[in-house]
Amino acid sequence: MTGKSPRDRPRNNSRPTNPFISEAQNTERSVRLLAAQRRLYQDAKLIHNIRLTIVLTAGAIGVSLALYFPAARAHIGFTSAAILLLISVLGSAREKRKSKEAASVQEEFDTSVFQLPWNSVLSDRPTNALVVEAAHRHKGGGLENWYGNTSTLVRPLDILVCQRSNLAWGVSSHRRWAAVIMSAMITWIAAIVLVCYFLQLSFASSMFAVVTPLVPTFREYIEMWRSNAESVQVKEKTESKISEIWESALEGRGLPSIKKCREIQDRLCLIRQTNAIIPDWFYWIFRKKAEKVMRVSSNDYVDQARTRGLA
């Protein structure tokens, strides 16, 4: 007996999420949540940028002072390094707190429009005061239609497509920015070697005058490179997991459970809590291309589901 092809299988009787995700995401409350999470992420970026500027600028100044005052090289080098390391550590802690607040607001938005249960183990719900205050400080628009139109997909495939879109441009952006950071570190190392060579500094003088004041700078660079590399790895694994669930549904092995979608959402929440920061100017360079890729990719998923009677 010949089996039926996917096109010949009876249409799935499941329905899309009700109300549609494309509608639920544009309610007043949903837009307020998006405004709040964007403002909180901007706060985290601002802290990151200020900390990085202080550490890099002060590190260069520390090197200049140590070279200009040979008798005080050790004192200048260690003092500047200690102060800048303290600034780096304290600033990093505050940045992470803001990122977690933003992640909790994004989680509130997602669980609301996806109609998924809240996982209190991963994150506390954001307070209404936090959301209202952050949303009030947000300037600008572009918050409507956060996710593509998945209203023709059956539940929970519509959720999977939206979850996958969160990873669409993250991997390439993090990979590019990690390469830029590595190039910057190599440039700094080359500059250090050249300065020490042309000034004919001894090993001890090189360590006190040049290397020590720049320890916090390299700490920042290494941490940025590491966090971006980790973001690439965890996002690729999550996308691979979504693809596995998606293919299983298309091959007729049944729709994924809400529990599976919640597991994917857990991964997304953890990613957002620790996601490496990419500068806005770098993000905007590739924004249009990334958005186009995301739209085409989402449309392809809908078409795939339609051929299997799932849309």
Residue pairs with C-beta under 8 A, 6 or more apart in sequence:
6 250
6 251
6 252
6 307
6 308
6 309
7 307
7 308
7 309
9 252
9 308
9 309
10 309
11 309
12 154
12 255
12 309
12 310
14 154
14 155
14 255
14 310
15 154
15 155
16 150
16 151
16 152
16 153
16 154
16 155
16 158
17 24
17 113
17 114
17 115
17 155
17 156
17 158
17 159
18 155
20 150
20 151
20 158
21 113
21 114
21 147
21 150
21 151
21 158
21 159
21 162
22 145
22 147
22 148
22 149
22 150
22 151
23 151
24 30
24 112
24 113
25 109
25 113
25 144
25 145
25 146
25 147
26 144
26 145
29 112
30 109
30 112
30 113
30 146
31 143
31 144
32 131
32 132
32 135
33 105
33 106
33 108
33 109
33 112
33 131
33 135
34 109
34 143
34 146
35 134
35 135
35 138
35 143
36 105
36 126
36 130
36 131
36 132
36 133
36 134
36 135
36 138
37 102
37 103
37 105
37 106
37 109
37 134
38 102
38 138
38 143
39 134
39 135
39 137
39 138
40 98
40 99
40 101
40 102
40 105
40 134
41 98
41 99
41 102
43 98
43 102
43 134
44 95
44 96
44 98
44 99
44 102
44 277
45 277
45 279
45 280
47 91
47 94
47 95
47 98
48 91
48 95
48 277
49 279
50 91
51 87
51 88
51 91
51 92
51 95
51 220
52 220
54 84
54 87
54 91
55 84
55 87
55 88
55 216
55 217
55 220
56 217
56 220
58 80
58 83
58 84
59 80
59 84
59 213
59 214
59 216
59 217
61 80
62 76
62 77
62 80
62 81
62 84
62 213
62 214
63 195
63 209
63 210
63 213
63 214
65 76
65 80
66 72
66 73
66 76
66 77
66 80
66 208
66 209
66 210
66 212
66 213
67 73
67 199
67 209
67 210
69 76
70 205
70 209
73 205
73 208
73 209
74 208
76 208
76 209
76 213
77 207
77 208
77 209
77 211
77 212
77 213
78 208
78 212
80 212
80 213
81 212
81 213
81 215
81 216
84 213
84 215
84 216
84 217
85 215
85 216
85 219
87 216
88 216
88 219
88 220
92 223
95 277
96 274
99 272
99 273
99 274
99 275
99 277
100 123
100 273
101 126
101 130
101 134
102 272
103 123
103 269
103 272
103 273
103 275
104 123
104 124
104 125
104 126
105 126
105 130
105 131
105 134
106 272
107 118
107 122
107 123
107 265
107 269
107 272
108 125
108 126
108 131
109 146
110 116
110 162
110 163
110 265
110 268
111 117
111 118
111 265
113 147
114 156
114 159
114 162
114 163
114 261
114 265
116 159
116 258
116 261
116 262
116 265
117 258
117 262
118 125
119 262
119 265
119 266
119 269
122 266
122 269
122 270
123 269
123 273
147 161
147 162
147 165
148 161
148 162
148 165
148 294
148 295
148 298
148 299
150 157
150 158
150 161
150 162
150 298
150 302
151 158
152 302
152 306
152 311
153 161
153 301
153 302
153 305
153 310
153 311
154 255
154 305
154 310
154 311
155 255
156 255
156 256
156 257
156 258
156 260
156 261
157 246
157 249
157 255
157 256
157 305
157 310
157 311
159 261
160 242
160 245
160 246
160 256
160 261
160 264
161 298
161 301
161 302
163 242
163 261
163 264
163 265
163 268
164 239
164 242
164 246
164 297
164 298
164 301
165 294
165 297
165 298
166 268
167 235
167 238
167 239
167 242
168 290
168 293
168 294
168 297
169 286
169 290
169 291
169 293
169 294
170 231
170 235
170 275
171 231
171 232
171 235
171 236
171 239
172 286
172 290
173 278
173 282
173 283
173 286
173 290
174 228
174 229
174 231
174 232
174 235
174 276
174 278
175 228
175 232
176 282
176 286
177 224
177 228
177 276
177 278
177 279
177 282
178 225
178 228
178 229
178 232
180 282
181 221
181 224
181 225
181 228
182 225
184 221
185 218
185 221
185 222
185 225
188 214
188 217
188 218
188 221
192 206
192 210
192 211
192 214
195 201
195 210
196 206
196 210
201 209
201 210
224 276
224 277
227 274
227 276
227 277
228 276
228 278
230 274
230 276
231 271
231 274
231 275
231 276
234 267
234 270
234 271
235 271
238 264
238 267
238 268
238 271
241 264
241 267
242 264
245 256
245 260
245 264
246 301
248 254
248 256
249 255
249 256
249 308
249 310
250 304
250 305
250 308
250 310
252 308
255 310
302 311
305 311
